[in-house]
Structure formats: C-alpha cells, structure tokens
Amino acid sequence: MKQNLKTALKHPLSFLLRIFILLSAAITMGVLLYIIIFIVAKGAPHLSLDLFAWEYTSDNVSMMPAIINTLIMTGLSLVIAVPFGIFAAIYLVEYAKRGSKLVKVIRMTAETLSGIPSIIYGLFGLLFFATYLHWGYSMWSGALTLVIMILPLVIRTTEEALIAVPDMYREASFGLGAGKLRTIFRIILPAAVPGILSGVILSIGRIVGETAALIYTSGTVAQTATDLTKSGRTLAVHMYSLSREGLHMDEAYATALVLLILVVLINAISDGIAKKVSKV
C-alpha cells in the first residue's frame, strides 16, 4: 500500500488516469445494471403465455412469430456474411502484399461503411433489393441489407485476429513442410477463432437489435415468414411497432426483456464455443 502511494506521488498523471479508468468502469457498470433492472422491472410482470402464442392477433400481440423471424434473419445473414468476411480478411493478411494500395483502399472502405447510419442501409436496400430487383418487402431483402452492414465488422475483427497470431506459428508450419493453404486452415484460423467469434458476436448483436434498416426492407408484417420471399418483422421491429402504436406499452416492455434475454443467451453460447475451441 505504501509503495503504491509513493508511486502515485511520483507519477500523479498515472494516478489520475487510473482514477478516470476506475470511474469510467463504475459508470459503465452502473448504467448497464440500471438498464437491466429497469427492463426487468417493467417487462417481467407483463410476461404471459399469450405473448408466446404461435399466431399473432391484435388481442394477444404475440412475439413468437417475431422471435422465429429474428432467428431466421440472424442465421441467414451470418451464413452469407461470415464466410465472405473471413475469406476477405485471409486475403488481406496472408496473401496481399503489405503496404499494398488495394489493401489500404479496402480497409478505408470497410471503416467508412462501419460508420454509415443504419437508415441509409435501409434506404439502399429498399431502392436496390426491394425495388430494382423486385423482391419487395422480404426476408431476402432484409438479410442481404444486414449482410452489407455487418460485413465490414466481420472483416476488420477477423483481420485483427489473424494479425494477432504470432509469425512463429506460420514459420514452424512452413518449416515442417506444410503449404500456405494448409497452414492457414490448420494453424492460423484455429488460433484466431476467439477473435473471429468476438466479431461474430458483435454482428449478432447488431442484427438482433436492428430496426431502421429492416423496416424498409423486410417490412413489419406480424406473422412468421414461411418463405424467404415473404415479409416478416423481427423482435426489435415488433417492439418498435408496439411502442409506436402506444396501445401495448406493457407488452413492448415484455418484448424488450425477451430481446435482452435472447441477446445474452446468444452471447453466452458464442463465448462458450470460443473457449472450447481455444482450449482445443
């Protein structure tokens, strides 16, 4: 304790920065706990079996079709975006020349796309997928719009995860006679899986919580999309629609609670998979 005090007196700026870091962490945790407690307090008393009925009606305002649509939208978007993002990152890190102008352009483009508001993506999806390609309001239009949104995130996180793998792994694999492709898929990618999954988790959070882009592309139909060419609202859009109407605010809070639980479960499952893979 005395040693820490002496160090703080010798380096007051470090001590001040440490105080700011602890204060920021405390504020962040406090805000998170407040949001969780608020949603649980508002939503838990209004959870009922009617909210989980298979068919939506104006009486039960069931969220079950929205939950199914959310899972379909999430799975479809990830199936398309994750392979493209991983392969693009592999090219940028393992095959492209370091300092290449093409790599700089791709990285700048990815960072620019990450900062575009989601409603702009929604308008693009409405004009291109729904109108120009004549897909209308459909799960395909919504999923491909989300793919464009999350692809830069997947590319950047995967790229950073691959860069973090030590070069000695590559050198040892090459020294044992393995080719470049075998080294990438057997050595580098398994070592980078935790970092890649962190990007996937962030992408899932953005997909599940997205409203602006999906209102213009997948629509707000409150029924389960039996076909990818059909319109269907996700859980976040369902919550937005209920709160906008103002007639079912209690059910909107209950939907928010289910949405929070769904995100936590998905993150926990993804984190567990990452830990198991990293141990292997």
C-alpha positions in Angstrom: 0.0 0.0 0.0 2.8 2.4 0.9 4.6 1.5 -2.2 1.5 2.3 -4.3 1.1 5.6 -2.6 4.8 6.5 -3.2 4.4 5.6 -6.9 1.3 7.7 -7.2 3.0 10.7 -5.6 5.9 10.3 -8.0 3.6 9.9 -11.1 0.5 12.0 -10.4 -0.7 11.7 -14.0 -0.7 7.9 -13.9 -2.7 8.1 -10.7 -5.2 10.5 -12.2 -5.6 8.2 -15.3 -6.2 5.3 -13.0 -8.9 7.1 -11.2 -10.5 8.1 -14.5 -10.4 4.4 -15.7 -12.0 3.2 -12.5 -14.6 5.9 -12.6 -15.4 5.1 -16.3 -15.7 1.4 -15.4 -18.0 2.1 -12.5 -20.2 4.4 -14.6 -20.5 1.8 -17.4 -21.4 -1.0 -15.0 -23.9 1.3 -13.2 -25.6 2.2 -16.5 -25.7 -1.4 -17.6 -27.2 -2.5 -14.2 -29.8 0.3 -14.4 -30.9 -0.7 -17.9 -31.2 -4.4 -16.9 -33.1 -3.6 -13.7 -35.4 -1.1 -15.5 -36.2 -3.6 -18.3 -36.8 -6.5 -15.9 -39.0 -4.4 -13.5 -41.1 -3.1 -16.4 -41.3 -6.2 -18.5 -41.3 -9.2 -16.1 -44.8 -8.5 -14.6 -46.3 -8.5 -18.1 -44.9 -11.7 -19.5 -47.7 -14.2 -20.2 -48.4 -17.3 -22.3 -50.4 -15.2 -24.8 -47.3 -13.4 -25.8 -45.8 -16.7 -26.9 -48.8 -17.9 -29.0 -47.9 -19.3 -32.4 -50.2 -16.9 -34.2 -50.2 -13.1 -33.8 -53.6 -11.4 -33.3 -54.5 -7.8 -32.2 -55.6 -9.3 -28.9 -52.5 -11.3 -27.8 -49.9 -9.3 -29.8 -47.8 -12.5 -29.7 -44.0 -12.1 -30.1 -43.4 -15.7 -31.2 -43.5 -15.0 -34.9 -41.1 -12.2 -34.4 -38.7 -14.5 -32.4 -38.8 -17.0 -35.3 -38.2 -14.3 -37.9 -35.3 -13.0 -35.8 -33.6 -16.4 -35.7 -34.1 -16.8 -39.4 -32.8 -13.4 -40.2 -29.8 -13.9 -37.9 -28.9 -17.3 -39.3 -29.3 -16.2 -43.0 -27.2 -13.0 -42.5 -24.4 -14.8 -40.8 -24.3 -17.7 -43.3 -23.7 -15.2 -46.0 -21.6 -12.6 -44.3 -19.2 -14.7 -42.1 -17.6 -16.8 -44.9 -17.2 -13.7 -47.2 -15.7 -11.7 -44.3 -13.3 -14.4 -43.2 -12.0 -15.1 -46.7 -11.6 -11.4 -47.4 -9.6 -11.0 -44.2 -7.4 -14.0 -45.1 -6.6 -12.4 -48.4 -5.8 -9.1 -46.8 -3.5 -10.6 -44.1 -2.0 -13.7 -45.7 -1.9 -13.1 -49.5 -2.0 -9.4 -50.2 1.4 -7.5 -50.3 2.0 -5.5 -47.1 1.6 -1.8 -47.9 -0.4 -2.5 -51.0 -2.7 0.3 -52.2 -5.5 -2.1 -52.7 -5.3 -3.2 -49.1 -5.4 0.4 -47.9 -8.5 1.1 -50.1 -10.3 -2.0 -48.8 -9.6 -1.1 -45.2 -10.6 2.5 -45.7 -13.8 1.4 -47.4 -14.6 -1.1 -44.6 -14.1 1.6 -41.9 -16.2 4.1 -43.9 -19.1 1.5 -44.2 -18.9 0.8 -40.5 -19.8 4.4 -39.7 -22.8 4.8 -42.1 -26.1 5.1 -40.2 -28.3 2.1 -40.5 -31.2 4.0 -42.0 -29.0 4.7 -45.0 -28.5 1.0 -45.5 -32.3 0.6 -45.2 -32.9 3.1 -48.0 -30.3 1.4 -50.1 -31.9 -2.0 -49.5 -35.3 -0.5 -50.3 -34.1 1.0 -53.6 -31.9 -1.9 -54.8 -33.3 -5.2 -53.4 -36.9 -4.3 -52.9 -37.5 -2.0 -55.9 -34.8 -2.6 -58.5 -34.6 -6.4 -58.1 -38.4 -6.5 -57.5 -38.0 -8.6 -54.3 -40.4 -6.3 -52.4 -40.5 -6.5 -48.6 -39.0 -9.8 -47.9 -36.6 -11.7 -45.6 -34.1 -11.8 -48.5 -34.1 -8.0 -48.8 -33.6 -7.6 -45.1 -30.9 -10.3 -44.8 -28.8 -9.0 -47.7 -29.1 -5.5 -46.4 -27.8 -6.7 -43.0 -25.0 -8.6 -44.7 -23.8 -5.3 -46.2 -24.0 -3.7 -42.7 -22.1 -6.4 -40.8 -19.5 -7.4 -43.5 -17.1 -4.6 -42.6 -17.3 -5.6 -38.9 -16.5 -9.2 -39.7 -13.7 -8.3 -42.0 -12.0 -5.9 -39.6 -12.3 -8.2 -36.5 -11.1 -11.2 -38.4 -8.2 -9.3 -39.8 -7.1 -8.2 -36.4 -7.4 -11.7 -35.0 -5.3 -13.1 -37.9 -2.6 -10.4 -37.4 -2.5 -11.2 -33.6 -1.4 -14.8 -34.4 2.4 -14.9 -33.9 4.5 -15.3 -37.1 6.4 -18.2 -35.4 3.2 -20.3 -36.0 3.5 -19.7 -39.7 7.3 -20.3 -39.8 7.0 -23.5 -37.8 4.3 -24.8 -40.1 6.3 -23.9 -43.2 9.4 -25.5 -41.7 7.5 -28.8 -41.3 6.7 -28.8 -44.9 3.0 -27.6 -44.8 1.8 -25.4 -47.6 0.3 -22.0 -47.2 -3.4 -23.1 -47.5 -2.9 -25.9 -45.1 -1.1 -23.6 -42.6 -4.0 -21.1 -42.8 -6.7 -23.6 -42.2 -4.9 -25.9 -39.7 -2.8 -23.5 -37.7 -3.7 -19.8 -38.1 -7.5 -20.0 -38.2 -7.9 -22.2 -35.1 -5.6 -19.8 -33.2 -7.7 -16.8 -34.4 -11.1 -18.4 -33.6 -11.7 -16.5 -30.3 -11.1 -13.1 -32.1 -13.2 -14.1 -35.0 -16.1 -15.2 -32.8 -16.0 -11.9 -31.0 -16.7 -10.2 -34.3 -19.5 -12.6 -35.0 -21.0 -11.9 -31.5 -20.9 -8.2 -32.3 -22.5 -8.8 -35.6 -25.3 -10.9 -34.0 -26.0 -8.0 -31.6 -26.3 -5.6 -34.5 -28.6 -7.9 -36.4 -30.9 -8.7 -33.4 -31.2 -5.0 -32.4 -31.6 -3.5 -35.9 -34.9 -1.7 -36.7 -34.3 1.1 -39.2 -32.8 -1.0 -42.0 -35.4 -3.8 -41.6 -38.5 -1.6 -41.6 -37.6 -0.5 -45.2 -36.6 -4.0 -46.4 -38.2 -6.9 -44.6 -41.2 -5.0 -43.6 -43.4 -5.1 -40.4 -45.8 -8.0 -41.1 -46.5 -9.6 -37.7 -46.6 -13.2 -38.9 -44.0 -15.9 -39.3 -42.3 -15.7 -42.7 -43.0 -19.1 -44.2 -40.9 -18.3 -47.2 -37.8 -16.1 -47.6 -39.7 -14.1 -50.2 -42.3 -13.2 -47.6 -42.3 -10.1 -45.3 -41.8 -10.5 -41.6 -40.9 -8.4 -38.6 -38.1 -9.2 -36.2 -38.2 -8.9 -32.4 -36.7 -5.4 -32.4 -39.1 -4.2 -35.1 -42.0 -5.8 -33.2 -41.1 -3.9 -30.1 -40.8 -0.7 -32.1 -44.2 -1.2 -33.7 -45.9 -1.8 -30.3 -44.3 1.2 -28.7 -45.1 3.4 -31.7 -48.8 2.5 -31.6 -48.9 3.3 -27.9 -51.6 0.7 -27.2 -49.5 -2.1 -25.9 -46.7 -0.5 -24.0 -46.7 -3.2 -21.3 -46.2 -5.8 -24.0 -43.5 -3.7 -25.6 -41.5 -3.8 -22.3 -42.0 -7.6 -22.1 -40.7 -7.9 -25.6 -37.7 -5.8 -24.6 -37.0 -8.2 -21.7 -37.2 -11.2 -24.1 -34.9 -9.5 -26.6 -32.4 -8.8 -23.8 -32.5 -12.5 -22.7 -32.1 -13.7 -26.3 -29.0 -11.5 -26.8 -27.5 -12.6 -23.5 -28.1 -16.3 -24.4 -26.6 -16.0 -27.9 -23.5 -14.2 -26.4 -23.1 -16.8 -23.7 -23.3 -19.7 -26.2 -20.8 -18.0 -28.6 -18.4 -17.3 -25.7 -18.6 -20.9 -24.6 -17.9 -22.1 -28.1 -14.9 -19.7 -28.3 -13.5 -21.0 -25.0 -13.8 -24.7 -26.1 -12.2 -24.0 -29.4 -9.3 -22.1 -27.9 -8.6 -25.0 -25.5 -8.5 -27.4 -28.4 
